[in-house]
Amino acid sequence: MRYTIINKGDSILRDAHIAMWSDPDLGDPTDDLVGCDTTLSLGFCYNSGRMLSTGDAPPAVGYVFLSGPRVGLPAVSLPMTAFSGYATGDDPNFALAAYYYMQGCQ
């Protein structure tokens, strides 16, 4: 996915968070675990429990961010800074909770 965000307002944006949201639900969503390697801009999710259908290889999914937001002149690509998961399997139910997740807070 590629997005272009253009500020057409009169104010300069000094603080913004850009996020990608996914809900992999690998088997039972309550036992999924997430992690990240910010040096590789890689986020991942895997199933912590044994699933009869997959044997010893639990299902997993990874997300590589090839290029982060570009800011400034000359343009500098920002790295991934956080990757969060919902420990209870429940999605946030209000905007401020979603905003905190985008910052890596749980």
A tleap script that builds the chain and sets N, CA, C and O, in Angstrom:
source leaprc.protein.ff14SB
mol = sequence {
  NMET ARG TYR THR ILE ILE ASN LYS GLY ASP
  SER ILE LEU ARG ASP ALA HIE ILE ALA MET
  TRP SER ASP PRO ASP LEU GLY ASP PRO THR
  ASP ASP LEU VAL GLY CYS ASP THR THR LEU
  SER LEU GLY PHE CYS TYR ASN SER GLY ARG
  MET LEU SER THR GLY ASP ALA PRO PRO ALA
  VAL GLY TYR VAL PHE LEU SER GLY PRO ARG
  VAL GLY LEU PRO ALA VAL SER LEU PRO MET
  THR ALA PHE SER GLY TYR ALA THR GLY ASP
  ASP PRO ASN PHE ALA LEU ALA ALA TYR TYR
  TYR MET GLN GLY CYS CGLN
}
set mol.1.N position { 0.833 -1.167 0.000 }
set mol.1.CA position { 0.000 0.000 0.000 }
set mol.1.C position { 0.883 1.238 0.000 }
set mol.1.O position { 1.940 1.263 0.631 }
set mol.2.N position { 0.454 2.223 -0.688 }
set mol.2.CA position { 1.168 3.497 -0.715 }
set mol.2.C position { 0.141 4.608 -0.533 }
set mol.2.O position { -0.909 4.619 -1.176 }
set mol.3.N position { 0.463 5.532 0.346 }
set mol.3.CA position { -0.426 6.651 0.619 }
set mol.3.C position { 0.317 7.955 0.385 }
set mol.3.O position { 1.522 8.048 0.620 }
set mol.4.N position { -0.402 8.945 -0.074 }
set mol.4.CA position { 0.122 10.299 -0.156 }
set mol.4.C position { -0.765 11.177 0.710 }
set mol.4.O position { -1.974 11.258 0.492 }
set mol.5.N position { -0.162 11.830 1.689 }
set mol.5.CA position { -0.896 12.722 2.570 }
set mol.5.C position { -0.375 14.127 2.324 }
set mol.5.O position { 0.820 14.387 2.471 }
set mol.6.N position { -1.265 15.027 1.953 }
set mol.6.CA position { -0.892 16.404 1.642 }
set mol.6.C position { -1.621 17.323 2.613 }
set mol.6.O position { -2.849 17.301 2.699 }
set mol.7.N position { -0.871 18.116 3.330 }
set mol.7.CA position { -1.449 19.097 4.237 }
set mol.7.C position { -1.810 20.340 3.430 }
set mol.7.O position { -0.926 21.081 3.000 }
set mol.8.N position { -3.088 20.567 3.225 }
set mol.8.CA position { -3.545 21.743 2.482 }
set mol.8.C position { -4.039 22.835 3.418 }
set mol.8.O position { -4.618 23.828 2.977 }
set mol.9.N position { -3.809 22.648 4.711 }
set mol.9.CA position { -4.225 23.637 5.691 }
set mol.9.C position { -3.183 24.722 5.862 }
set mol.9.O position { -2.105 24.671 5.269 }
set mol.10.N position { -3.514 25.687 6.667 }
set mol.10.CA position { -2.607 26.804 6.933 }
set mol.10.C position { -1.595 26.484 8.026 }
set mol.10.O position { -0.566 27.152 8.127 }
set mol.11.N position { -1.870 25.475 8.841 }
set mol.11.CA position { -0.993 25.131 9.962 }
set mol.11.C position { 0.015 24.063 9.556 }
set mol.11.O position { -0.295 23.172 8.766 }
set mol.12.N position { 1.219 24.161 10.102 }
set mol.12.CA position { 2.261 23.160 9.859 }
set mol.12.C position { 2.035 21.984 10.800 }
set mol.12.O position { 1.854 22.170 12.004 }
set mol.13.N position { 2.047 20.779 10.252 }
set mol.13.CA position { 1.927 19.582 11.087 }
set mol.13.C position { 3.275 19.312 11.750 }
set mol.13.O position { 4.282 19.137 11.064 }
set mol.14.N position { 3.294 19.278 13.055 }
set mol.14.CA position { 4.528 19.022 13.787 }
set mol.14.C position { 4.518 17.665 14.481 }
set mol.14.O position { 5.572 17.156 14.862 }
set mol.15.N position { 3.347 17.080 14.646 }
set mol.15.CA position { 3.229 15.800 15.335 }
set mol.15.C position { 2.062 15.040 14.728 }
set mol.15.O position { 0.917 15.484 14.804 }
set mol.16.N position { 2.353 13.896 14.127 }
set mol.16.CA position { 1.307 13.080 13.521 }
set mol.16.C position { 1.705 11.615 13.648 }
set mol.16.O position { 2.891 11.289 13.688 }
set mol.17.N position { 0.730 10.753 13.709 }
set mol.17.CA position { 0.980 9.312 13.756 }
set mol.17.C position { 0.271 8.673 12.571 }
set mol.17.O position { -0.898 8.955 12.308 }
set mol.18.N position { 0.980 7.823 11.870 }
set mol.18.CA position { 0.426 7.110 10.728 }
set mol.18.C position { 0.491 5.638 11.072 }
set mol.18.O position { 1.533 5.143 11.501 }
set mol.19.N position { -0.613 4.935 10.888 }
set mol.19.CA position { -0.664 3.540 11.316 }
set mol.19.C position { -1.329 2.660 10.271 }
set mol.19.O position { -2.151 3.112 9.475 }
set mol.20.N position { -0.952 1.407 10.301 }
set mol.20.CA position { -1.613 0.370 9.522 }
set mol.20.C position { -2.286 -0.553 10.525 }
set mol.20.O position { -1.687 -0.889 11.547 }
set mol.21.N position { -3.492 -0.961 10.261 }
set mol.21.CA position { -4.220 -1.836 11.166 }
set mol.21.C position { -4.527 -3.143 10.465 }
set mol.21.O position { -4.926 -3.157 9.300 }
set mol.22.N position { -4.339 -4.235 11.176 }
set mol.22.CA position { -4.648 -5.556 10.645 }
set mol.22.C position { -5.166 -6.411 11.788 }
set mol.22.O position { -4.811 -6.182 12.944 }
set mol.23.N position { -5.989 -7.380 11.482 }
set mol.23.CA position { -6.561 -8.268 12.489 }
set mol.23.C position { -6.382 -9.711 12.025 }
set mol.23.O position { -7.324 -10.313 11.510 }
set mol.24.N position { -5.174 -10.281 12.201 }
set mol.24.CA position { -4.916 -11.600 11.635 }
set mol.24.C position { -5.679 -12.749 12.302 }
set mol.24.O position { -6.008 -13.716 11.615 }
set mol.25.N position { -5.977 -12.692 13.604 }
set mol.25.CA position { -6.668 -13.778 14.312 }
set mol.25.C position { -6.174 -15.151 13.864 }
set mol.25.O position { -6.863 -15.861 13.131 }
set mol.26.N position { -4.992 -15.510 14.307 }
set mol.26.CA position { -4.393 -16.790 13.939 }
set mol.26.C position { -4.934 -17.885 14.860 }
set mol.26.O position { -4.457 -18.055 15.982 }
set mol.27.N position { -5.913 -18.609 14.384 }
set mol.27.CA position { -6.562 -19.601 15.236 }
set mol.27.C position { -7.412 -18.891 16.268 }
set mol.27.O position { -8.304 -18.120 15.913 }
set mol.28.N position { -7.148 -19.141 17.547 }
set mol.28.CA position { -7.852 -18.483 18.641 }
set mol.28.C position { -7.219 -17.110 18.845 }
set mol.28.O position { -6.035 -17.039 19.176 }
set mol.29.N position { -7.959 -16.019 18.661 }
set mol.29.CA position { -7.351 -14.688 18.754 }
set mol.29.C position { -6.859 -14.326 20.152 }
set mol.29.O position { -6.086 -13.379 20.296 }
set mol.30.N position { -7.284 -15.050 21.183 }
set mol.30.CA position { -6.860 -14.697 22.541 }
set mol.30.C position { -5.473 -15.219 22.882 }
set mol.30.O position { -4.922 -14.841 23.916 }
set mol.31.N position { -4.882 -16.085 22.037 }
set mol.31.CA position { -3.531 -16.565 22.338 }
set mol.31.C position { -2.508 -16.136 21.294 }
set mol.31.O position { -1.429 -16.721 21.208 }
set mol.32.N position { -2.837 -15.123 20.500 }
set mol.32.CA position { -1.887 -14.579 19.528 }
set mol.32.C position { -0.892 -13.659 20.240 }
set mol.32.O position { -1.260 -12.922 21.154 }
set mol.33.N position { 0.347 -13.710 19.818 }
set mol.33.CA position { 1.394 -12.855 20.367 }
set mol.33.C position { 1.969 -12.007 19.241 }
set mol.33.O position { 1.999 -12.438 18.088 }
set mol.34.N position { 2.421 -10.810 19.568 }
set mol.34.CA position { 3.007 -9.927 18.561 }
set mol.34.C position { 4.377 -9.448 19.017 }
set mol.34.O position { 4.698 -9.463 20.205 }
set mol.35.N position { 5.167 -9.030 18.056 }
set mol.35.CA position { 6.472 -8.459 18.347 }
set mol.35.C position { 6.929 -7.665 17.150 }
set mol.35.O position { 6.261 -7.627 16.117 }
set mol.36.N position { 8.080 -7.028 17.298 }
set mol.36.CA position { 8.610 -6.269 16.177 }
set mol.36.C position { 10.122 -6.172 16.281 }
set mol.36.O position { 10.705 -6.319 17.355 }
set mol.37.N position { 10.728 -5.925 15.154 }
set mol.37.CA position { 12.143 -5.606 15.058 }
set mol.37.C position { 12.198 -4.268 14.345 }
set mol.37.O position { 12.096 -4.204 13.120 }
set mol.38.N position { 12.359 -3.190 15.119 }
set mol.38.CA position { 12.314 -1.857 14.522 }
set mol.38.C position { 13.498 -1.592 13.599 }
set mol.38.O position { 13.408 -0.736 12.719 }
set mol.39.N position { 14.612 -2.314 13.783 }
set mol.39.CA position { 15.751 -2.111 12.877 }
set mol.39.C position { 15.451 -2.646 11.480 }
set mol.39.O position { 16.036 -2.179 10.502 }
set mol.40.N position { 14.543 -3.621 11.375 }
set mol.40.CA position { 14.139 -4.167 10.077 }
set mol.40.C position { 12.788 -3.614 9.623 }
set mol.40.O position { 12.325 -3.937 8.529 }
set mol.41.N position { 12.151 -2.778 10.456 }
set mol.41.CA position { 10.783 -2.303 10.211 }
set mol.41.C position { 9.852 -3.485 9.958 }
set mol.41.O position { 9.051 -3.477 9.024 }
set mol.42.N position { 9.975 -4.501 10.811 }
set mol.42.CA position { 9.221 -5.743 10.683 }
set mol.42.C position { 8.348 -5.938 11.911 }
set mol.42.O position { 8.844 -5.948 13.038 }
set mol.43.N position { 7.056 -6.093 11.694 }
set mol.43.CA position { 6.130 -6.454 12.761 }
set mol.43.C position { 5.618 -7.850 12.481 }
set mol.43.O position { 5.471 -8.233 11.321 }
set mol.44.N position { 5.341 -8.620 13.530 }
set mol.44.CA position { 4.887 -9.989 13.308 }
set mol.44.C position { 3.867 -10.402 14.359 }
set mol.44.O position { 3.797 -9.831 15.447 }
set mol.45.N position { 3.085 -11.404 14.006 }
set mol.45.CA position { 2.088 -11.990 14.890 }
set mol.45.C position { 2.174 -13.499 14.726 }
set mol.45.O position { 2.292 -14.002 13.609 }
set mol.46.N position { 2.114 -14.222 15.840 }
set mol.46.CA position { 2.130 -15.680 15.756 }
set mol.46.C position { 1.233 -16.268 16.832 }
set mol.46.O position { 0.936 -15.621 17.837 }
set mol.47.N position { 0.810 -17.498 16.606 }
set mol.47.CA position { -0.072 -18.192 17.529 }
set mol.47.C position { 0.776 -18.876 18.586 }
set mol.47.O position { 1.697 -19.625 18.259 }
set mol.48.N position { 0.469 -18.620 19.867 }
set mol.48.CA position { 1.289 -19.174 20.948 }
set mol.48.C position { 0.884 -20.588 21.327 }
set mol.48.O position { 1.645 -21.295 21.988 }
set mol.49.N position { -0.296 -21.003 20.918 }
set mol.49.CA position { -0.764 -22.342 21.281 }
set mol.49.C position { -0.562 -23.341 20.161 }
set mol.49.O position { -0.423 -22.972 18.994 }
set mol.50.N position { -0.548 -24.602 20.529 }
set mol.50.CA position { -0.425 -25.664 19.524 }
set mol.50.C position { -1.785 -25.855 18.857 }
set mol.50.O position { -2.811 -25.964 19.528 }
set mol.51.N position { -1.776 -25.892 17.552 }
set mol.51.CA position { -3.003 -26.118 16.794 }
set mol.51.C position { -2.901 -27.467 16.117 }
set mol.51.O position { -1.909 -27.753 15.447 }
set mol.52.N position { -3.909 -28.296 16.284 }
set mol.52.CA position { -3.881 -29.633 15.697 }
set mol.52.C position { -3.710 -29.592 14.187 }
set mol.52.O position { -3.063 -30.467 13.611 }
set mol.53.N position { -4.283 -28.584 13.541 }
set mol.53.CA position { -4.231 -28.523 12.082 }
set mol.53.C position { -2.850 -28.146 11.543 }
set mol.53.O position { -2.560 -28.409 10.376 }
set mol.54.N position { -1.989 -27.533 12.371 }
set mol.54.CA position { -0.679 -27.094 11.870 }
set mol.54.C position { 0.487 -27.853 12.495 }
set mol.54.O position { 1.632 -27.633 12.102 }
set mol.55.N position { 0.233 -28.733 13.447 }
set mol.55.CA position { 1.313 -29.509 14.060 }
set mol.55.C position { 2.267 -28.633 14.841 }
set mol.55.O position { 1.834 -27.764 15.599 }
set mol.56.N position { 3.566 -28.851 14.665 }
set mol.56.CA position { 4.579 -28.122 15.425 }
set mol.56.C position { 4.893 -26.745 14.855 }
set mol.56.O position { 5.650 -25.991 15.467 }
set mol.57.N position { 4.342 -26.404 13.719 }
set mol.57.CA position { 4.617 -25.107 13.097 }
set mol.57.C position { 3.404 -24.190 13.304 }
set mol.57.O position { 2.454 -24.244 12.524 }
set mol.58.N position { 3.428 -23.350 14.346 }
set mol.58.CA position { 2.277 -22.463 14.571 }
set mol.58.C position { 2.156 -21.437 13.455 }
set mol.58.O position { 3.166 -21.020 12.889 }
set mol.59.N position { 0.923 -21.019 13.126 }
set mol.59.CA position { 0.753 -20.005 12.080 }
set mol.59.C position { 1.364 -18.674 12.498 }
set mol.59.O position { 1.379 -18.324 13.678 }
set mol.60.N position { 1.859 -17.949 11.521 }
set mol.60.CA position { 2.479 -16.646 11.776 }
set mol.60.C position { 2.274 -15.753 10.556 }
set mol.60.O position { 2.057 -16.234 9.444 }
set mol.61.N position { 2.348 -14.451 10.786 }
set mol.61.CA position { 2.263 -13.479 9.698 }
set mol.61.C position { 3.220 -12.344 10.031 }
set mol.61.O position { 3.395 -11.996 11.199 }
set mol.62.N position { 3.834 -11.772 9.011 }
set mol.62.CA position { 4.754 -10.655 9.223 }
set mol.62.C position { 4.426 -9.504 8.293 }
set mol.62.O position { 3.883 -9.698 7.206 }
set mol.63.N position { 4.764 -8.301 8.736 }
set mol.63.CA position { 4.530 -7.093 7.963 }
set mol.63.C position { 5.845 -6.323 7.882 }
set mol.63.O position { 6.384 -5.914 8.910 }
set mol.64.N position { 6.359 -6.123 6.689 }
set mol.64.CA position { 7.586 -5.358 6.491 }
set mol.64.C position { 7.207 -4.004 5.902 }
set mol.64.O position { 6.524 -3.920 4.881 }
set mol.65.N position { 7.663 -2.957 6.561 }
set mol.65.CA position { 7.408 -1.606 6.084 }
set mol.65.C position { 8.605 -1.195 5.238 }
set mol.65.O position { 9.678 -0.901 5.765 }
set mol.66.N position { 8.413 -1.178 3.919 }
set mol.66.CA position { 9.511 -0.918 2.998 }
set mol.66.C position { 9.989 0.523 3.054 }
set mol.66.O position { 11.170 0.799 2.844 }
set mol.67.N position { 9.083 1.433 3.335 }
set mol.67.CA position { 9.440 2.839 3.429 }
set mol.67.C position { 8.431 3.521 4.331 }
set mol.67.O position { 7.223 3.393 4.134 }
set mol.68.N position { 8.926 4.239 5.312 }
set mol.68.CA position { 8.035 4.971 6.205 }
set mol.68.C position { 7.704 6.329 5.633 }
set mol.68.O position { 8.078 6.640 4.503 }
set mol.69.N position { 7.006 7.139 6.404 }
set mol.69.CA position { 6.679 8.489 5.944 }
set mol.69.C position { 7.944 9.279 5.625 }
set mol.69.O position { 8.934 9.198 6.351 }
set mol.70.N position { 7.905 10.036 4.543 }
set mol.70.CA position { 9.040 10.877 4.163 }
set mol.70.C position { 8.756 12.307 4.581 }
set mol.70.O position { 7.713 12.873 4.251 }
set mol.71.N position { 9.687 12.876 5.305 }
set mol.71.CA position { 9.494 14.229 5.826 }
set mol.71.C position { 10.719 15.082 5.555 }
set mol.71.O position { 11.827 14.573 5.389 }
set mol.72.N position { 10.503 16.374 5.512 }
set mol.72.CA position { 11.612 17.315 5.378 }
set mol.72.C position { 12.162 17.410 3.970 }
set mol.72.O position { 11.751 16.689 3.061 }
set mol.73.N position { 13.114 18.335 3.823 }
set mol.73.CA position { 13.832 18.516 2.560 }
set mol.73.C position { 15.317 18.540 2.854 }
set mol.73.O position { 15.747 19.443 3.571 }
set mol.74.N position { 16.113 17.651 2.377 }
set mol.74.CA position { 15.697 16.544 1.517 }
set mol.74.C position { 14.855 15.537 2.308 }
set mol.74.O position { 14.993 15.420 3.525 }
set mol.75.N position { 13.995 14.823 1.611 }
set mol.75.CA position { 13.065 13.893 2.258 }
set mol.75.C position { 13.818 12.763 2.960 }
set mol.75.O position { 14.693 12.123 2.378 }
set mol.76.N position { 13.460 12.536 4.213 }
set mol.76.CA position { 14.020 11.451 5.021 }
set mol.76.C position { 12.891 10.489 5.336 }
set mol.76.O position { 11.823 10.914 5.778 }
set mol.77.N position { 13.108 9.198 5.118 }
set mol.77.CA position { 12.093 8.189 5.409 }
set mol.77.C position { 12.176 7.791 6.880 }
set mol.77.O position { 13.219 7.328 7.343 }
set mol.78.N position { 11.086 7.971 7.609 }
set mol.78.CA position { 11.056 7.622 9.031 }
set mol.78.C position { 10.874 6.114 9.200 }
set mol.78.O position { 10.171 5.489 8.406 }
set mol.79.N position { 11.495 5.519 10.220 }
set mol.79.CA position { 11.355 4.076 10.446 }
set mol.79.C position { 10.080 3.750 11.224 }
set mol.79.O position { 9.415 4.640 11.755 }
set mol.80.N position { 9.754 2.466 11.280 }
set mol.80.CA position { 8.673 2.009 12.137 }
set mol.80.C position { 9.114 2.218 13.583 }
set mol.80.O position { 10.264 1.938 13.924 }
set mol.81.N position { 8.227 2.698 14.425 }
set mol.81.CA position { 8.586 2.966 15.816 }
set mol.81.C position { 7.815 2.114 16.810 }
set mol.81.O position { 8.207 2.041 17.975 }
set mol.82.N position { 6.731 1.467 16.393 }
set mol.82.CA position { 5.943 0.665 17.323 }
set mol.82.C position { 5.128 -0.362 16.553 }
set mol.82.O position { 4.836 -0.192 15.370 }
set mol.83.N position { 4.771 -1.430 17.251 }
set mol.83.CA position { 3.898 -2.469 16.698 }
set mol.83.C position { 3.161 -3.051 17.884 }
set mol.83.O position { 3.791 -3.598 18.790 }
set mol.84.N position { 1.853 -2.949 17.903 }
set mol.84.CA position { 1.070 -3.333 19.078 }
set mol.84.C position { 0.072 -4.417 18.749 }
set mol.84.O position { -0.308 -4.610 17.594 }
set mol.85.N position { -0.344 -5.120 19.782 }
set mol.85.CA position { -1.406 -6.105 19.665 }
set mol.85.C position { -2.370 -5.932 20.814 }
set mol.85.O position { -2.026 -5.337 21.835 }
set mol.86.N position { -3.554 -6.439 20.658 }
set mol.86.CA position { -4.563 -6.356 21.707 }
set mol.86.C position { -4.491 -7.631 22.534 }
set mol.86.O position { -4.872 -8.698 22.053 }
set mol.87.N position { -4.009 -7.538 23.768 }
set mol.87.CA position { -3.780 -8.704 24.620 }
set mol.87.C position { -5.056 -9.494 24.892 }
set mol.87.O position { -4.993 -10.709 25.076 }
set mol.88.N position { -6.188 -8.845 24.921 }
set mol.88.CA position { -7.443 -9.527 25.235 }
set mol.88.C position { -8.155 -10.031 23.993 }
set mol.88.O position { -9.151 -10.746 24.103 }
set mol.89.N position { -7.671 -9.676 22.832 }
set mol.89.CA position { -8.366 -10.020 21.600 }
set mol.89.C position { -9.467 -9.027 21.264 }
set mol.89.O position { -10.130 -9.161 20.236 }
set mol.90.N position { -9.668 -8.024 22.127 }
set mol.90.CA position { -10.700 -7.012 21.898 }
set mol.90.C position { -10.092 -5.786 21.237 }
set mol.90.O position { -8.998 -5.354 21.600 }
set mol.91.N position { -10.798 -5.231 20.272 }
set mol.91.CA position { -10.361 -4.006 19.620 }
set mol.91.C position { -10.634 -2.818 20.541 }
set mol.91.O position { -11.526 -2.891 21.387 }
set mol.92.N position { -9.880 -1.723 20.391 }
set mol.92.CA position { -10.184 -0.539 21.210 }
set mol.92.C position { -11.584 -0.029 20.860 }
set mol.92.O position { -12.003 -0.078 19.703 }
set mol.93.N position { -12.293 0.457 21.864 }
set mol.93.CA position { -13.665 0.879 21.611 }
set mol.93.C position { -13.859 2.390 21.674 }
set mol.93.O position { -14.994 2.866 21.691 }
set mol.94.N position { -12.763 3.150 21.708 }
set mol.94.CA position { -12.888 4.596 21.613 }
set mol.94.C position { -11.624 5.159 20.972 }
set mol.94.O position { -10.567 4.528 20.996 }
set mol.95.N position { -11.746 6.350 20.399 }
set mol.95.CA position { -10.683 6.933 19.580 }
set mol.95.C position { -9.375 7.112 20.335 }
set mol.95.O position { -8.309 6.871 19.767 }
set mol.96.N position { -9.421 7.530 21.601 }
set mol.96.CA position { -8.188 7.772 22.351 }
set mol.96.C position { -7.404 6.474 22.554 }
set mol.96.O position { -6.173 6.487 22.516 }
set mol.97.N position { -8.096 5.362 22.768 }
set mol.97.CA position { -7.421 4.070 22.912 }
set mol.97.C position { -6.708 3.694 21.615 }
set mol.97.O position { -5.571 3.223 21.655 }
set mol.98.N position { -7.353 3.892 20.474 }
set mol.98.CA position { -6.720 3.612 19.186 }
set mol.98.C position { -5.499 4.503 18.980 }
set mol.98.O position { -4.482 4.051 18.455 }
set mol.99.N position { -5.594 5.759 19.389 }
set mol.99.CA position { -4.476 6.697 19.273 }
set mol.99.C position { -3.286 6.226 20.110 }
set mol.99.O position { -2.146 6.288 19.651 }
set mol.100.N position { -3.540 5.758 21.325 }
set mol.100.CA position { -2.461 5.243 22.177 }
set mol.100.C position { -1.807 4.009 21.560 }
set mol.100.O position { -0.585 3.873 21.619 }
set mol.101.N position { -2.589 3.114 20.974 }
set mol.101.CA position { -2.030 1.938 20.315 }
set mol.101.C position { -1.128 2.338 19.160 }
set mol.101.O position { -0.096 1.704 18.939 }
set mol.102.N position { -1.497 3.385 18.413 }
set mol.102.CA position { -0.662 3.850 17.305 }
set mol.102.C position { 0.704 4.326 17.791 }
set mol.102.O position { 1.677 4.307 17.037 }
set mol.103.N position { 0.776 4.748 19.040 }
set mol.103.CA position { 2.042 5.202 19.609 }
set mol.103.C position { 2.825 4.064 20.283 }
set mol.103.O position { 3.932 4.275 20.778 }
set mol.104.N position { 2.243 2.864 20.296 }
set mol.104.CA position { 2.905 1.733 20.941 }
set mol.104.C position { 2.569 1.588 22.402 }
set mol.104.O position { 3.163 0.752 23.082 }
set mol.105.N position { 1.632 2.376 22.917 }
set mol.105.CA position { 1.205 2.280 24.309 }
set mol.105.C position { 0.071 1.275 24.423 }
set mol.105.O position { -0.766 1.165 23.527 }
set mol.106.N position { 0.051 0.548 25.522 }
set mol.106.CA position { -1.037 -0.427 25.682 }
set mol.106.C position { -1.697 -0.287 27.004 }
set mol.106.O position { -2.633 -1.027 27.309 }
savepdb mol mol.pdb
quit
